[in-house]
Amino acid sequence: MDKVITKEVTAQKRKKTLLYVLLSLAILVAAVFSLRFAFHSSLKKSEITTAVVEVGDIENTISASGEMRPEFEQVLSSAINASIQEVLIDAGSNVAAGQPVLMLDKSAAQTEYEKLKYTLESKRNAIQKLRLELEKSFYDIRSNNDIKQLRINSLQAALEDAKRLYKAGGGTREDIEQAELNLKVALLEKKQLENEVKSKQRTMQVEIRESELAAAVQQQDMMELQRKLQLAQVTASRPGVITWVNKNIGASVVEGEPLVRIANLESFKVTGSISDNYMGQLTNGMEAIVVINDTQFRGTVVNINPSVQNGILSFDVQLAEKKHSLYRPNMKVDVYLVTDKHSNVLKVANGPAFKGSNVQDLFVVQKDKAVRRTVHIGLINFDHVELKDNVQKGDVIITSDMSDYKNAKEIALKN
């Protein structure tokens, strides 16, 4: 027997069927609009940036940071422990060779110099006194030696008399032996005194030499302090521009502490720094591009610091143009190191459209529309990108970020 279907069940089934139909229509409409957007998107020309494909050379670069430095810079340091008394010339001023820049208070060093001077004079007087004492002692020894010689002569005469008297029968053998003994003792005493004279001569020479050396060391110390006192008036040894000066009047400075920097602004170089991750790509002689306010200057890497500090490797760039109105001491600049170079290739100005991939989809402008093309990318630098295929010289490429149109095949361009 057939089951009777209630009106409520029938109405519910109709609602579900209608809902499925409406949902299907919505999906179909969305798909149609998506396809229309994919193939018929539109964009205002004022919202994009473009560049023309050209033929030329392109260089691959890695970025680094740099600082403009005078190629020749003199640092004047304190020659003594002192305090700053007066600054004669301020930073930014030109200075001539021999012109005083800064004065130090040298009173303490001057007192030390006078003390050394008096001590040296005392040492010299001591040397003179030692000479006189040793000469007197040497004179006394020589006098004693002469007396000994006279006694020996007398004993020799006495021995001869004893021998003659013995032959004549008026003396004894004991008298001769006693005279011989006295003579031998006198000769030994004279020999001992002669050795003492020689020893005294050597001792005198050594003592005088030691005193002279001590005095010479003292004199060297005094001359060095005198030289430092002369340098206490900080003077430029070459012409240039003062880039920095310690203007803390009254501040104490120690020997060797920098006081003034004088630069020759006729010639500049760049001191660069880069992550040590690029150590293998950095070599002496490689080309470098220095950018200041959108102006490029060419140079060459001439010196690479062998040590790495905090993961940073430093190097020097010798500029082809060493003097320019844009150069300023300690100015921060952008440095690009050339690692590769291709000549006579297709290239276009770099922009947000290029994401760094070796294969990219670009939009080429053709009258009132932009057509997507897949292009292989070559070298990239901060200015240009090398395009290897699917474009030709004169093509206009959209360089704006086109991520929102990654599914579009064509884009209509409106004024």
C-alpha positions as CSV (number, residue, x, y, z in Angstrom):
1,M,0.0,0.0,0.0
2,D,1.4,3.4,-1.0
3,K,2.4,5.8,1.8
4,V,0.9,9.2,1.8
5,I,3.4,12.0,1.8
6,T,2.4,14.9,4.0
7,K,2.5,18.5,2.7
8,E,5.1,19.5,5.2
9,V,7.6,16.9,3.9
10,T,6.9,18.0,0.3
11,A,7.5,21.6,1.2
12,Q,10.8,20.8,3.0
13,K,12.1,18.9,-0.1
14,R,11.2,21.8,-2.3
15,K,13.1,24.2,-0.1
16,K,16.3,22.0,-0.1
17,T,16.1,21.7,-3.9
18,L,15.7,25.5,-4.3
19,L,18.7,26.0,-2.0
20,Y,20.9,23.7,-4.0
21,V,19.9,25.4,-7.2
22,L,20.7,28.9,-5.8
23,L,24.0,27.8,-4.4
24,S,25.0,26.3,-7.7
25,L,24.0,29.5,-9.5
26,A,26.1,31.5,-7.1
27,I,29.2,29.3,-7.7
28,L,28.7,29.5,-11.4
29,V,28.4,33.4,-11.3
30,A,31.5,33.6,-9.2
31,A,33.4,31.3,-11.6
32,V,32.3,33.5,-14.5
33,F,33.4,36.7,-12.8
34,S,36.7,35.1,-11.8
35,L,37.4,34.1,-15.4
36,R,36.4,37.5,-16.6
37,F,38.7,39.1,-14.1
38,A,41.5,36.7,-15.1
39,F,41.2,37.6,-18.7
40,H,39.7,41.0,-18.7
41,S,41.1,42.9,-15.7
42,S,41.6,46.6,-16.0
43,L,44.1,49.0,-14.5
44,K,44.7,52.8,-14.8
45,K,47.9,53.8,-16.5
46,S,48.5,56.3,-13.7
47,E,48.7,53.5,-11.2
48,I,51.6,51.7,-12.7
49,T,55.3,52.4,-13.5
50,T,56.9,51.2,-16.7
51,A,60.4,50.9,-18.2
52,V,61.6,50.3,-21.7
53,V,63.8,47.2,-22.5
54,E,67.2,48.4,-23.7
55,V,70.5,46.8,-24.8
56,G,73.6,47.4,-22.7
57,D,75.9,46.2,-20.0
58,I,74.8,45.0,-16.5
59,E,76.7,44.2,-13.4
60,N,75.7,41.9,-10.5
61,T,76.4,43.6,-7.2
62,I,76.2,42.9,-3.5
63,S,75.2,45.6,-1.1
64,A,77.5,47.0,1.6
65,S,77.6,50.1,3.8
66,G,80.4,52.7,3.8
67,E,81.7,55.8,5.3
68,M,83.5,58.6,3.4
69,R,86.9,59.3,4.9
70,P,89.7,61.6,3.9
71,E,92.5,59.6,2.3
72,F,95.1,61.4,4.4
73,E,94.2,62.2,8.0
74,Q,96.5,63.3,10.8
75,V,95.6,62.7,14.5
76,L,97.4,65.0,17.0
77,S,97.6,63.4,20.4
78,S,98.7,64.7,23.8
79,A,102.4,64.2,24.3
80,I,102.1,64.5,28.1
81,N,99.7,64.1,31.0
82,A,98.1,67.5,31.1
83,S,94.9,69.5,30.9
84,I,93.5,71.4,28.0
85,Q,94.3,75.1,28.4
86,E,93.1,76.7,25.2
87,V,91.6,75.8,21.8
88,L,93.1,78.1,19.2
89,I,91.2,76.9,16.0
90,D,87.8,75.3,15.9
91,A,86.6,72.3,13.8
92,G,85.8,73.2,10.2
93,S,88.6,75.7,9.9
94,N,91.5,75.5,7.5
95,V,94.9,75.1,9.1
96,A,98.4,75.7,7.7
97,A,101.5,73.6,8.4
98,G,103.1,74.7,11.6
99,Q,100.0,76.6,12.8
100,P,99.2,76.0,16.5
101,V,95.8,74.4,17.1
102,L,95.5,73.7,20.8
103,M,97.4,74.6,24.0
104,L,98.0,72.3,27.0
105,D,98.7,73.2,30.5
106,K,102.3,71.9,30.9
107,S,103.2,73.3,34.4
108,A,103.3,69.8,36.0
109,A,105.5,68.5,33.2
110,Q,107.7,71.6,33.4
111,T,108.2,71.0,37.2
112,E,109.2,67.4,36.4
113,Y,111.6,68.6,33.8
114,E,113.3,71.0,36.3
115,K,113.5,68.2,38.8
116,L,115.3,66.0,36.2
117,K,117.6,68.8,35.3
118,Y,118.7,69.3,38.9
119,T,119.1,65.5,39.4
120,L,121.3,65.3,36.3
121,E,123.4,68.1,37.5
122,S,123.8,66.3,40.8
123,K,124.9,63.1,39.0
124,R,127.4,65.0,37.0
125,N,128.8,66.6,40.2
126,A,128.9,63.1,41.8
127,I,130.9,61.8,38.8
128,Q,133.4,64.7,39.1
129,K,133.7,64.0,42.8
130,L,134.3,60.3,42.1
131,R,137.0,61.2,39.6
132,L,138.8,63.3,42.2
133,E,138.5,60.7,44.9
134,L,139.8,57.9,42.7
135,E,142.6,60.1,41.3
136,K,143.7,60.8,44.9
137,S,143.5,57.1,45.8
138,F,145.5,56.2,42.7
139,Y,148.1,58.9,43.5
140,D,148.5,57.6,47.1
141,I,149.0,54.0,45.7
142,R,151.6,55.2,43.2
143,S,153.4,57.1,46.0
144,N,153.5,54.0,48.1
145,N,154.8,52.1,45.2
146,D,157.6,54.6,44.7
147,I,158.5,54.3,48.4
148,K,158.5,50.5,48.1
149,Q,161.0,50.8,45.2
150,L,163.3,53.0,47.2
151,R,163.2,50.5,50.1
152,I,164.0,47.7,47.6
153,N,167.0,49.7,46.3
154,S,168.1,50.1,49.9
155,L,167.7,46.4,50.7
156,Q,169.6,45.4,47.5
157,A,172.5,47.7,48.6
158,A,172.4,46.2,52.1
159,L,172.6,42.7,50.6
160,E,175.6,43.6,48.5
161,D,177.3,45.1,51.6
162,A,176.6,41.9,53.6
163,K,178.1,39.8,50.8
164,R,181.3,41.9,50.6
165,L,181.6,42.0,54.4
166,Y,181.3,38.2,54.5
167,K,184.1,37.8,51.9
168,A,186.3,40.1,53.9
169,G,185.7,38.0,57.0
170,G,183.8,40.6,58.9
171,G,180.3,39.2,58.5
172,T,178.3,36.0,58.9
173,R,176.2,33.8,56.6
174,E,173.1,34.7,58.7
175,D,173.5,38.4,57.8
176,I,173.4,37.6,54.1
177,E,170.4,35.3,54.5
178,Q,168.5,38.0,56.5
179,A,169.3,40.6,53.9
180,E,168.0,38.3,51.1
181,L,164.9,37.6,53.0
182,N,164.2,41.3,53.6
183,L,164.7,42.0,49.9
184,K,162.3,39.1,48.9
185,V,159.6,40.5,51.2
186,A,160.0,44.0,49.8
187,L,159.8,42.7,46.2
188,L,156.6,40.8,47.1
189,E,155.1,43.8,48.7
190,K,155.9,45.9,45.6
191,K,154.3,43.3,43.3
192,Q,151.2,43.2,45.5
193,L,151.0,47.0,45.4
194,E,151.4,47.0,41.6
195,N,148.5,44.5,41.3
196,E,146.5,46.8,43.6
197,V,147.3,49.7,41.3
198,K,146.1,47.8,38.2
199,S,142.9,46.7,40.0
200,K,142.3,50.2,41.2
201,Q,142.6,51.5,37.6
202,R,140.0,49.0,36.4
203,T,137.7,49.7,39.3
204,M,138.0,53.4,38.7
205,Q,137.2,53.0,35.0
206,V,134.1,50.8,35.8
207,E,132.8,53.1,38.4
208,I,133.2,56.2,36.3
209,R,131.6,54.3,33.3
210,E,128.6,53.3,35.4
211,S,128.1,56.8,36.7
212,E,128.4,58.2,33.1
213,L,125.8,55.7,31.8
214,A,123.4,56.6,34.7
215,A,123.9,60.3,33.8
216,A,123.3,59.6,30.1
217,V,120.0,57.8,30.9
218,Q,119.0,60.7,33.0
219,Q,119.9,63.1,30.2
220,Q,117.9,61.1,27.7
221,D,114.8,61.2,30.0
222,M,115.3,64.9,30.4
223,M,115.6,65.4,26.6
224,E,112.5,63.3,26.0
225,L,110.5,65.3,28.5
226,Q,111.8,68.5,26.9
227,R,110.6,67.3,23.5
228,K,107.2,66.5,24.9
229,L,107.0,69.9,26.4
230,Q,107.7,71.4,23.0
231,L,104.8,69.3,21.6
232,A,102.5,70.5,24.4
233,Q,101.6,73.3,22.0
234,V,99.7,71.1,19.5
235,T,100.7,72.2,16.0
236,A,99.6,71.0,12.6
237,S,102.4,69.3,10.6
238,R,100.6,69.6,7.3
239,P,97.9,71.8,5.8
240,G,94.3,70.7,5.9
241,V,90.9,71.1,7.5
242,I,90.2,70.4,11.2
243,T,87.5,67.8,11.3
244,W,87.4,67.4,15.1
245,V,89.0,69.0,18.2
246,N,88.6,68.3,21.9
247,K,87.1,71.6,23.2
248,N,86.7,70.6,26.8
249,I,88.7,73.4,28.4
250,G,90.2,72.2,31.7
251,A,89.7,68.5,31.0
252,S,92.5,66.2,32.0
253,V,94.1,64.2,29.1
254,V,96.6,61.4,29.3
255,E,99.7,60.9,27.2
256,G,98.6,59.5,23.8
257,E,95.0,60.7,24.0
258,P,93.7,62.1,20.6
259,L,93.1,65.9,20.7
260,V,92.7,67.0,17.1
261,R,92.0,65.4,13.7
262,I,93.2,67.2,10.6
263,A,92.2,66.0,7.2
264,N,93.3,66.7,3.6
265,L,89.9,67.2,1.9
266,E,91.6,67.2,-1.5
267,S,91.5,63.4,-1.6
268,F,88.9,60.9,-0.2
269,K,88.4,57.2,0.1
270,V,85.5,55.0,1.4
271,T,85.8,52.6,4.3
272,G,83.2,49.9,3.8
273,S,81.7,47.1,5.9
274,I,79.8,44.0,4.9
275,S,78.6,40.7,6.5
276,D,81.3,38.1,6.7
277,N,78.9,35.8,4.8
278,Y,80.2,37.5,1.7
279,M,83.9,36.9,2.6
280,G,84.4,34.4,-0.3
281,Q,83.1,37.0,-2.8
282,L,85.2,39.9,-1.6
283,T,88.6,40.3,-3.3
284,N,91.2,43.0,-3.8
285,G,90.9,44.7,-7.1
286,M,87.1,44.1,-7.6
287,E,85.1,47.1,-8.8
288,A,82.9,49.0,-6.4
289,I,80.1,51.6,-6.9
290,V,79.6,54.3,-4.3
291,V,76.2,56.0,-4.4
292,I,75.7,59.5,-2.9
293,N,72.3,61.2,-3.4
294,D,71.6,59.1,-6.5
295,T,75.0,60.0,-8.0
296,Q,77.4,57.0,-8.7
297,F,81.1,57.0,-8.2
298,R,83.4,54.2,-9.4
299,G,86.2,52.7,-7.3
300,T,88.3,49.7,-6.6
301,V,88.6,47.6,-3.4
302,V,92.3,48.0,-2.4
303,N,92.5,46.7,1.1
304,I,90.5,44.0,3.0
305,N,90.9,43.8,6.8
306,P,91.9,40.2,7.6
307,S,90.1,40.2,10.9
308,V,86.3,40.0,11.5
309,Q,84.6,41.9,14.3
310,N,81.1,41.0,15.4
311,G,80.4,39.3,12.0
312,I,81.4,42.3,10.0
313,L,84.3,42.5,7.5
314,S,85.8,45.9,6.7
315,F,87.5,47.0,3.5
316,D,88.8,50.2,1.7
317,V,87.6,51.5,-1.6
318,Q,89.9,53.7,-3.7
319,L,87.8,56.2,-5.7
320,A,88.6,57.0,-9.3
321,E,87.4,60.5,-8.6
322,K,89.1,61.4,-5.4
323,K,87.6,64.9,-5.0
324,H,84.0,66.0,-5.5
325,S,81.7,68.6,-4.1
326,L,79.4,65.9,-2.7
327,Y,82.2,64.3,-0.5
328,R,82.0,65.0,3.2
329,P,84.1,63.5,6.0
330,N,82.3,60.7,7.9
331,M,79.4,60.8,5.5
332,K,77.4,57.5,5.3
333,V,77.2,56.1,1.7
334,D,75.9,53.0,-0.1
335,V,78.5,50.7,-1.5
336,Y,77.8,48.1,-4.2
337,L,80.5,45.5,-5.0
338,V,80.5,44.2,-8.5
339,T,80.7,40.4,-8.5
340,D,79.8,39.7,-12.2
341,K,79.3,41.7,-15.4
342,H,77.5,40.9,-18.7
343,S,77.8,43.0,-21.8
344,N,75.4,43.7,-24.7
345,V,72.3,42.1,-23.0
346,L,68.6,43.0,-22.8
347,K,67.9,44.9,-19.5
348,V,65.2,47.0,-17.9
349,A,65.0,49.3,-14.9
350,N,64.7,47.4,-11.6
351,G,61.4,47.8,-9.7
352,P,58.9,46.1,-7.3
353,A,57.8,43.7,-10.0
354,F,61.0,41.8,-9.7
355,K,61.1,39.4,-6.7
356,G,64.5,37.9,-7.1
357,S,63.4,34.6,-8.8
358,N,65.2,33.2,-11.8
359,V,61.9,32.8,-13.7
360,Q,59.2,35.5,-13.4
361,D,55.9,36.5,-15.0
362,L,56.0,40.1,-16.3
363,F,53.5,42.2,-18.0
364,V,54.4,43.8,-21.4
365,V,52.4,46.8,-22.5
366,Q,50.8,46.5,-25.9
367,K,48.8,49.6,-26.8
368,D,45.8,49.6,-24.4
369,K,46.5,46.3,-22.7
370,A,49.3,44.5,-20.8
371,V,50.0,40.9,-21.7
372,R,51.7,38.5,-19.2
373,R,54.9,36.8,-20.3
374,T,57.2,34.3,-18.5
375,V,60.8,35.6,-18.6
376,H,64.1,34.1,-17.4
377,I,66.0,36.6,-15.3
378,G,69.8,37.0,-15.4
379,L,71.9,39.4,-13.4
380,I,70.3,41.9,-11.0
381,N,71.6,45.0,-9.4
382,F,70.1,48.1,-7.7
383,D,69.4,49.8,-11.1
384,H,68.7,47.1,-13.7
385,V,67.5,43.6,-14.3
386,E,68.8,41.3,-17.1
387,L,66.0,39.7,-19.2
388,K,67.1,36.6,-21.1
389,D,64.1,35.8,-23.3
390,N,60.5,36.5,-24.4
391,V,61.2,40.2,-24.7
392,Q,63.0,42.4,-27.2
393,K,64.5,45.8,-27.3
394,G,61.9,48.6,-27.1
395,D,59.3,46.5,-25.2
396,V,57.6,48.4,-22.3
397,I,57.6,46.4,-19.1
398,I,55.4,47.2,-16.1
399,T,57.8,47.5,-13.1
400,S,55.2,48.0,-10.4
401,D,54.2,45.3,-8.0
402,M,51.7,43.1,-9.9
403,S,51.0,40.5,-7.3
404,D,47.3,41.3,-7.3
405,Y,47.1,40.3,-11.0
406,K,49.1,37.0,-10.8
407,N,46.1,35.1,-12.4
408,A,45.4,37.5,-15.2
409,K,46.5,36.8,-18.7
410,E,45.8,40.2,-19.9
411,I,45.0,43.6,-18.3
412,A,43.1,46.4,-19.9
413,L,44.9,49.7,-19.4
414,K,42.8,52.8,-19.0
415,N,43.7,56.4,-19.1
